[in-house]
Amino acid sequence: MDGKTQLGDFLHMRRSRLRPEDVGVPTYGERRRVPGLRREELALLAGVSTSYYTRLEQGQSPSASPEVLDAIAGALRLDESERRYLHDLARAGRRRTPGRRPAPERVPDATRQLLDVLGHVPAIVLGRRTDVLAWNRPGHALFAGHLDFAAPGRPAQRPAMARLVFLDGHVRDLYADWPGKARAMVGHLRVVAAQHPEDAALHALLGELSAKSAEFASMWADHRVRACADGTYEMRHPLVGPLTVTQQTLSSARGPSVVVATTEPNSPSATALALLAQVTGESAAPGDRPSVAGRRARAHAEGD
């Protein structure tokens, strides 16, 4: 993915969504052939020349300063996540590092201990490409109970939540508002792709999803950005029925993220989640619950 092209596409898309009346630009009743602001109007709002902004949108001027980018972000009415995304795209456009496959992501021992401590709270550990690196029993049962519980421990078979959301009918049916969940996933992937433009495996995933899912391709072309830290979703679970959960992402500067699912206390959803935890706890054989030390040894042997 070319950072300069992505930067230009993002600027063009956001400019086309701004109406002149939204930003106080007079139109004097004229009829416009295309929606949104013109380049010269956006440039005036940002305090840059039209020729400079045009070169930036066309990918011919990737060296914009942070101050200029902030001015353009202000003119485009970007929120904080979108502003950071704009800066990430500009940095990606200046890099010349060829695509490469980063080292495999690992689950720190402290994170595995967190999964144990969470107990009946559904939790999954996700890498930056949404690979499921680990999950506890309730997390597996809530998000992908139709898959092999041991799959995250086998890198070649490790599921990715992005693939599941767009390409797996079971996961798609879990969400009453599947388009909302899908847009959140795409917005998150956009943020990650801008932060890691050198990640060849990530861009291979994006290419695969674009080729296999017309819905993903359409949402990706929309250039919406969302830092997917939390969200509330109505789910339709095949074992316990409908429930509403809040999915929260616990991130650290280093290592993968932990996504946990919680419900309103004393609600029907809380009852359903407790029932799911009970069912999954009873279905797990004692030998199916390896210790942290055992998981650590297995992960080392498999090159997790």
C-alpha positions as CSV (number, residue, x, y, z in Angstrom):
1,M,0.0,0.0,0.0
2,D,1.5,3.3,-1.1
3,G,1.4,5.9,1.8
4,K,1.3,8.8,-0.6
5,T,-1.6,7.4,-2.5
6,Q,-3.5,6.7,0.8
7,L,-2.8,10.2,2.0
8,G,-4.2,11.8,-1.2
9,D,-7.2,9.5,-1.2
10,F,-8.0,10.3,2.5
11,L,-7.7,14.0,1.9
12,H,-9.9,13.9,-1.2
13,M,-12.6,11.8,0.5
14,R,-12.8,14.0,3.6
15,R,-12.8,17.2,1.5
16,S,-15.8,15.8,-0.5
17,R,-17.8,15.2,2.7
18,L,-17.6,18.8,3.9
19,R,-20.3,21.1,2.7
20,P,-19.5,24.8,2.2
21,E,-22.2,25.8,4.7
22,D,-20.6,23.5,7.3
23,V,-17.4,25.7,7.4
24,G,-18.8,29.1,6.5
25,V,-17.8,29.2,2.9
26,P,-20.2,31.3,0.8
27,T,-21.5,29.8,-2.5
28,Y,-23.7,32.7,-3.6
29,G,-26.4,30.2,-4.7
30,E,-24.2,28.6,-7.4
31,R,-24.8,25.0,-8.4
32,R,-21.9,22.7,-7.9
33,R,-21.0,19.8,-10.1
34,V,-19.3,17.8,-7.4
35,P,-20.1,17.6,-3.6
36,G,-17.9,19.0,-0.9
37,L,-15.3,21.7,-0.8
38,R,-13.1,22.7,-3.7
39,R,-9.4,22.4,-3.3
40,E,-8.9,26.2,-3.3
41,E,-11.5,26.5,-0.6
42,L,-9.9,23.9,1.6
43,A,-6.5,25.4,1.0
44,L,-7.8,28.9,2.1
45,L,-9.3,27.5,5.3
46,A,-6.0,25.7,6.1
47,G,-3.9,28.7,5.3
48,V,-1.8,27.1,2.5
49,S,-1.5,27.8,-1.2
50,T,-3.9,26.0,-3.6
51,S,-0.9,24.6,-5.6
52,Y,0.7,23.2,-2.4
53,Y,-2.5,21.5,-1.2
54,T,-3.1,20.2,-4.7
55,R,0.4,18.6,-4.8
56,L,-0.2,17.1,-1.4
57,E,-3.6,15.6,-2.4
58,Q,-2.0,14.2,-5.6
59,G,0.8,12.6,-3.6
60,Q,3.5,14.9,-5.0
61,S,4.5,16.6,-1.8
62,P,4.9,14.0,1.0
63,S,7.1,16.3,3.2
64,A,4.3,18.3,4.9
65,S,5.2,19.6,8.3
66,P,3.3,18.6,11.4
67,E,2.0,22.2,11.6
68,V,0.7,22.2,8.1
69,L,-1.0,18.8,8.7
70,D,-2.6,20.1,11.8
71,A,-3.9,23.1,9.9
72,I,-5.4,20.8,7.2
73,A,-6.9,18.6,9.9
74,G,-8.5,21.6,11.5
75,A,-9.9,22.7,8.1
76,L,-11.3,19.2,7.5
77,R,-12.9,19.1,11.0
78,L,-11.0,15.8,11.8
79,D,-11.4,14.3,15.2
80,E,-8.4,13.3,17.3
81,S,-8.2,9.7,15.9
82,E,-8.4,11.0,12.3
83,R,-5.8,13.7,13.0
84,R,-3.3,11.0,14.2
85,Y,-4.2,8.9,11.2
86,L,-3.4,11.9,8.9
87,H,0.0,12.3,10.5
88,D,0.7,8.5,10.3
89,L,-0.1,8.6,6.6
90,A,2.2,11.5,6.0
91,R,5.0,9.6,7.8
92,A,4.3,6.5,5.8
93,G,4.6,8.5,2.6
94,R,8.1,9.6,3.5
95,R,9.4,6.1,4.3
96,R,11.3,4.1,1.8
97,T,11.4,0.8,3.8
98,P,10.4,-2.1,1.6
99,G,7.6,-4.4,2.8
100,R,8.8,-7.1,5.2
101,R,7.3,-9.8,7.4
102,P,7.8,-8.8,11.0
103,A,8.8,-11.3,13.7
104,P,5.9,-13.4,15.1
105,E,3.9,-11.8,17.8
106,R,4.1,-13.5,21.2
107,V,1.8,-13.5,24.2
108,P,3.7,-12.2,27.3
109,D,3.4,-14.4,30.4
110,A,1.7,-11.5,32.2
111,T,-1.0,-11.4,29.6
112,R,-1.6,-15.2,29.9
113,Q,-1.9,-14.7,33.7
114,L,-4.4,-12.0,33.0
115,L,-6.5,-14.4,31.0
116,D,-6.5,-16.8,34.0
117,V,-7.4,-14.1,36.5
118,L,-10.3,-12.9,34.3
119,G,-11.9,-16.3,34.9
120,H,-15.6,-16.1,33.7
121,V,-15.1,-12.8,31.8
122,P,-14.7,-13.5,28.1
123,A,-11.3,-12.3,26.9
124,I,-9.2,-12.8,23.8
125,V,-5.6,-11.6,23.0
126,L,-5.3,-10.0,19.6
127,G,-2.2,-9.2,17.6
128,R,-2.0,-6.0,15.5
129,R,-3.3,-7.9,12.4
130,T,-6.3,-9.1,14.5
131,D,-4.7,-12.6,14.8
132,V,-6.1,-14.4,17.9
133,L,-3.0,-15.2,19.8
134,A,-4.9,-16.6,22.8
135,W,-8.3,-16.7,24.5
136,N,-9.9,-18.0,27.6
137,R,-12.8,-20.5,27.6
138,P,-15.6,-17.8,27.8
139,G,-13.9,-15.7,25.2
140,H,-13.6,-18.6,22.8
141,A,-17.3,-19.6,23.4
142,L,-18.6,-16.0,23.0
143,F,-16.6,-15.0,19.9
144,A,-15.9,-18.2,18.0
145,G,-17.1,-21.3,19.7
146,H,-17.4,-23.1,16.4
147,L,-13.6,-23.1,16.0
148,D,-11.1,-25.4,17.7
149,F,-10.2,-24.0,21.1
150,A,-6.5,-24.9,20.5
151,A,-6.3,-23.0,17.1
152,P,-4.5,-19.9,18.5
153,G,-1.6,-22.1,19.6
154,R,-1.0,-23.3,16.0
155,P,0.3,-20.4,14.0
156,A,-0.6,-21.9,10.6
157,Q,-4.3,-22.3,11.8
158,R,-4.5,-19.2,13.9
159,P,-7.8,-17.3,13.3
160,A,-7.9,-13.6,12.6
161,M,-10.9,-11.6,13.8
162,A,-10.9,-9.5,10.6
163,R,-11.3,-12.7,8.5
164,L,-14.0,-14.0,10.8
165,V,-16.0,-10.8,10.8
166,F,-16.1,-10.7,7.0
167,L,-15.7,-14.2,5.8
168,D,-17.2,-16.5,8.5
169,G,-21.0,-16.8,8.4
170,H,-21.2,-17.9,12.1
171,V,-19.4,-14.8,13.4
172,R,-21.4,-12.6,11.0
173,D,-24.6,-13.9,12.4
174,L,-23.5,-13.2,16.0
175,Y,-23.9,-9.4,15.5
176,A,-27.4,-8.0,15.1
177,D,-25.8,-4.9,13.6
178,W,-23.1,-6.6,11.6
179,P,-22.4,-3.5,9.4
180,G,-21.6,-1.5,12.5
181,K,-19.2,-4.2,13.7
182,A,-17.7,-4.5,10.2
183,R,-17.1,-0.7,9.9
184,A,-15.4,-0.7,13.3
185,M,-13.1,-3.4,12.1
186,V,-12.2,-1.6,8.9
187,G,-11.7,1.7,10.8
188,H,-9.3,-0.1,13.1
189,L,-7.4,-1.8,10.3
190,R,-6.9,1.6,8.6
191,V,-5.3,3.0,11.8
192,V,-3.0,0.0,12.1
193,A,-2.1,0.0,8.4
194,A,-1.0,3.7,8.6
195,Q,1.1,3.0,11.7
196,H,2.8,-0.1,10.1
197,P,3.2,0.6,6.4
198,E,6.1,-1.9,6.2
199,D,4.0,-4.8,7.5
200,A,3.8,-7.1,4.4
201,A,1.6,-9.6,6.2
202,L,-0.9,-7.0,7.1
203,H,-1.2,-5.7,3.6
204,A,-1.6,-9.3,2.4
205,L,-4.5,-9.6,4.7
206,L,-6.1,-6.4,3.4
207,G,-5.6,-7.6,-0.2
208,E,-7.2,-11.0,0.7
209,L,-10.2,-9.3,2.3
210,S,-10.7,-6.9,-0.6
211,A,-10.6,-9.8,-3.1
212,K,-13.0,-12.1,-1.1
213,S,-15.5,-9.6,0.3
214,A,-17.1,-6.8,-1.8
215,E,-18.4,-5.3,1.5
216,F,-14.9,-5.0,2.9
217,A,-13.6,-3.4,-0.4
218,S,-16.5,-0.9,-0.3
219,M,-15.9,0.0,3.4
220,W,-12.1,0.2,2.8
221,A,-12.6,2.7,-0.1
222,D,-14.8,4.9,2.2
223,H,-11.7,5.9,4.2
224,R,-13.4,6.1,7.6
225,V,-11.0,5.9,10.5
226,R,-11.9,4.5,14.0
227,A,-9.6,3.7,16.9
228,C,-11.4,0.6,18.0
229,A,-11.0,0.9,21.8
230,D,-14.5,-0.1,22.9
231,G,-18.0,-0.6,21.5
232,T,-21.3,-2.0,22.6
233,Y,-22.9,-4.7,20.5
234,E,-26.1,-6.7,20.5
235,M,-25.1,-10.3,19.9
236,R,-27.3,-13.3,19.0
237,H,-25.5,-16.3,20.5
238,P,-26.5,-19.8,19.4
239,L,-26.2,-21.2,23.0
240,V,-27.6,-18.5,25.3
241,G,-29.6,-16.3,23.0
242,P,-29.5,-12.5,22.7
243,L,-27.2,-10.4,24.9
244,T,-25.7,-7.0,24.8
245,V,-22.0,-6.8,25.6
246,T,-19.4,-4.0,25.8
247,Q,-16.2,-4.9,24.1
248,Q,-13.2,-3.1,25.6
249,T,-9.7,-3.2,24.4
250,L,-6.8,-3.1,26.9
251,S,-3.7,-2.0,25.0
252,S,-0.1,-1.6,26.0
253,A,2.8,0.2,24.3
254,R,4.4,-3.2,23.8
255,G,2.8,-6.5,23.0
256,P,-0.7,-7.5,21.9
257,S,-4.1,-6.2,23.0
258,V,-6.6,-7.9,25.3
259,V,-10.3,-7.6,24.3
260,V,-12.8,-8.2,27.2
261,A,-16.5,-8.4,27.0
262,T,-18.7,-7.2,29.9
263,T,-22.4,-6.6,30.5
264,E,-24.6,-4.4,32.6
265,P,-24.8,-5.8,36.2
266,N,-27.9,-7.7,37.1
267,S,-29.2,-7.6,33.5
268,P,-30.5,-10.4,31.3
269,S,-27.3,-10.1,29.3
270,A,-25.3,-10.7,32.5
271,T,-27.3,-13.8,33.2
272,A,-26.7,-15.0,29.7
273,L,-23.0,-14.4,30.0
274,A,-22.9,-16.2,33.3
275,L,-24.7,-19.2,31.8
276,L,-22.2,-19.2,28.9
277,A,-19.3,-19.2,31.3
278,Q,-20.9,-22.1,33.3
279,V,-21.6,-24.2,30.2
280,T,-18.1,-23.7,28.8
281,G,-16.5,-24.4,32.2
282,E,-18.3,-27.6,32.5
283,S,-17.5,-28.7,29.0
284,A,-13.7,-28.3,29.4
285,A,-12.0,-31.4,30.6
286,P,-9.5,-30.9,33.5
287,G,-6.6,-31.8,31.1
288,D,-7.9,-29.1,28.8
289,R,-6.8,-26.3,31.1
290,P,-3.0,-26.2,31.0
291,S,-1.0,-24.1,33.5
292,V,0.8,-20.9,32.6
293,A,4.1,-22.9,32.7
294,G,2.7,-25.6,30.5
295,R,1.4,-23.0,27.9
296,R,4.7,-21.3,28.0
297,A,6.6,-24.5,27.2
298,R,4.2,-25.3,24.4
299,A,4.4,-21.8,22.9
300,H,8.2,-22.1,22.9
301,A,8.2,-25.4,21.2
302,E,5.7,-24.2,18.5
303,G,7.5,-20.9,18.0
304,D,4.3,-19.0,18.8
